[in-house]
Structure formats: structure tokens, C-alpha cells
Amino acid sequence: MLAWCSGDYVDVAEGADVATAQPGPSLFETFAVRGGKVACLPDHLARLSLACPRLGLDARRLHLGGAPDPQAWGPILRRLFAAAGLTDGIARLIVAARPDALAREWLTVRPLPPTPEAVDLFALRTRRDAPEWLPRPKSGPWRNSADAWRELRTLADRPDAEGVQFDAAGCVSEATRSSVAWWDGARWCFPAASTGRLPGTALAQFRSVAAQAGRACVDVAAGFPSGARSVVVLRSTFAGGGVLARSYRPLDVDATWRPAADQSEAQARLADLAAWRAQRSVSLA
């Protein structure tokens, strides 16, 4: 497939992951492009910017990663989408340091799966590894998450399934490619940063709209919330940014968690999230 790399267009293996495109340490962001627009692209670039100094990089000197500039992004995305035969898709920006202390930037695109109506969660044996630093960056080579993704595919190889990763203490950290939060009937709970979870963009946005709605929001380090009334699965490439979880299957047992019959609170907050993100779409066409 065609990729852009710091001004050049190169061919890379179809479906190349972060470690394939950039074997050494890197930072990356993934986001959906729908109708030439990206929801909350500045949030992704802000997270990238915070991590750049760890690689000795100045985010202000990046060609794409420095700002959501349509004049910089537009021509590249149009060429990559045309080469892939796509109109919408998932774009991935990878940033790595070069020996001259400048940045190497990669941009690739791939098909955008439809957003599932709800997601089944499966407990994983692959534990979330210790973060390089906190707040945890979205960084390559991303081996731990890749291992978790491969494990999930042995359990349920379908788009409406996600694997739940736990830290070494057995506390919920995140899903393989998503963040999770849950409503216990009185407050919205989010995995603590100490669990090794990423500072997910959709997670932060969901927390913000929940707080704006007057809901209590707390960080917790705990096992799967079997008493939760609702669990939401948050991913920036989902239309709207998140969906409900409809079940959870622990390891080696048949019993599953299922949500309460009344999902009005979770549905209302997901609607708030979708509206918030729609107002912050950036046109790159």
C-alpha cells in the first residue's frame, strides 16, 4: 500500500503496523476521516505534542504533527485515499526521531470498519505492561497491545468484540484498541492512570461531557466492575466516539456480566459525546 514518509511516497506492506513502518521508538496517532473531516484532530495532535520531548523532538517543527493544517494534510490524504480506492478511512500518523534530531513522519490509511451498535468484552491474559512514563504516550513499537489484539482474535475475531486488559495487580486498564468507563449508578468510573492505560482522547472527552452534565467522575484501580449498570467502550474511530458494552466474559468461566435494563444514563452521555465531537470536526479536504 502507498504511504507518505516525510515528503516522499513509498510502498509498504499491506496492513503494515506501527513496528513494521517504524521499527524503533515512535509516537503515533490514529483517527477516522469521514467525508474529508476528522473529529477532534487537535486533541490527537496535543497528545502527540506532549510526548515529543521524550524523543528529543520539537512538535512545532513537524510537518503534519504540528497542526491540523488543511494545506499540509489535504493533498497527502487525497493521494493516499485515491491510491487505496477509499473515500473514508482510518489514518495513522507515526513520528520518530532521526539521527539528525529531526523527525521522520509517516502517514498511512486503511479501510474504516463500520461502528458496531454494541460491543462484547472478553477478559485477556495479556497484562498491560508498565508505561514508559506517565501520562502514558501512544507509542511504538506497541508490542503489548499487539499481543493483546492477537489474543482477542483467538477468542472472538469480529468487529463487535474487544478484549479487556488488566494491570499486574488485576485492575482494569483498557481494551485492546479502546478505553472503557462504567456507570455504577451514582458516578462514572475511569481506570486510574496507574493501571497503565493510555490518556485516550475519546475517554477524556467522555469524562468532560459527563462532568458538564453534573455527574461525579472518579479514577479507580479495581477489577472488572461486575456490579456496574453500564460499561461504555470509547474509541476515537467510532462514529460518535463510543458505544455500549453488551456483555463481559471473564477468563475460563461461563458467567458473563450484562448491563442493567435501563441504559438511559449511558445513552444520554454517549449522545452528548457525539454532539461534542461533531462540533469539533476539522475539514482536511
Secondary structure, 3 states (H helix, E strand, C coil): CEEEECCEEEECCCCCCHHHHCCCCEEEEEEEEECCEEECHHHHHHHHHHHHHHHCCCHHHCCCCCCCCHHHHHHHHHHHHHHHCCCCEEEEEEEEECCCCCEEEEEEEECCCCCCCEEEEEECCCCCCCCCCCCCCCEECCHHHHHHHHHHHHHCCCCCEEEEEECCCCCEEEECCCEEEEECCCEEEEECHHHCCCCCHHHHHHHHHHHHCCCEEEEECCCCCCCCCEEEEECCCCCCCEEEEEEEECCCCCCCECCCCCCHHHHHHHHHHHHHHHCCEEECC
